[in-house]
Amino acid sequence: MPADRSSWAGRFLFLFALVAIVSVPVLAYLGGRAANTSVQPAPPGAAASVRGQNFKPVSATVAAGAHDFNRFACSQCHGFDGTGGVSPSVPSLTTLAPSLTAAQLTDIINTGRGISTNPTAPFMPVWHGIISKAQIADIVAYLHAGLPPVKDAVPLPVPNGQGSAVAGSIDYINFGCINCHGPNGLGGVPNPQSPDTTIPALGTPDFFKQFNTPQKIAAVITSGSVIGKHPIVSMPHWGGILTHAEIKDLISYIDTLKRPNNGSITYKP
């Protein structure tokens, strides 16, 4: 993330300006979207995946690509099996992807796509440095194969009735936060071309000093930190994808990561 590398505060200074700029659209977004119910619908094909039935054989490469498609949250924006329908700003891949060359798809994955200035329209992240060349090749093979159903290549089910933080911990995995901010928010993922050279950890005292209200955390989740193209990894803005309830759950989970614990925050948009 761009900023003075001398301190965590410096790293996130630009985000305060971002929060101020996007506060109105963020609050409108959070207030206008219907909250999820306690029942989280399973993605299409999940039941069949559990049973292990009705799956045609695929190569190991295509299977790996299907799992990576979920691991890196592609399915959260492009739809399960790439069928779209999540956001009008995000295309279905079932017909688009096979029409693009491997080089074109690789470039899109590495450099991202979208309108970086509109926090309510999803922005595909810059995945360079996070998704390996081999994984990108597997994803491309899966896309070129027509995104066939692959056993167990589905997002994790979100538990019902187990609290907001538990749901948020699963969303943290399903939406790919873990790939950049690390397991349990520990960070340490390199971002060599950014001024601070790493993707920030979550839950540190400096993090909560800067993001001391749930509204500020919600604003960053919604608006991301789109700081440029390859080779700088940028965080997507999740406006238009995450619901009010999912943002609330993520904030509840992030609150449990405080090191040391210096009080909890309550999300009241």
Secondary structure, 3 states (H helix, E strand, C coil): CCCCCCCHHHHCHHHHHHHHHHHHHHHHHHHHCCCCCCCCCCCCCHHHHHHCCCCCCCCHHHHHHHHHHHHCCHHHHHCHHHCCCCCCCCCCCCCCHHHCCHHHHHHHHHHCECCCCCCCCCCECECECCECHHHHHHHHHHHHCCCCCCCCCCCCCCCCCCCHHHHHHHHHHHCCHHHHHCHHHCCCCECCCCCCCECCCCCCHHHHHHCCCHHHHHHHHHHCECCCCCCCCEECCCCCCCCHHHHHHHHHHHHCCCCCCCCCCCCCC
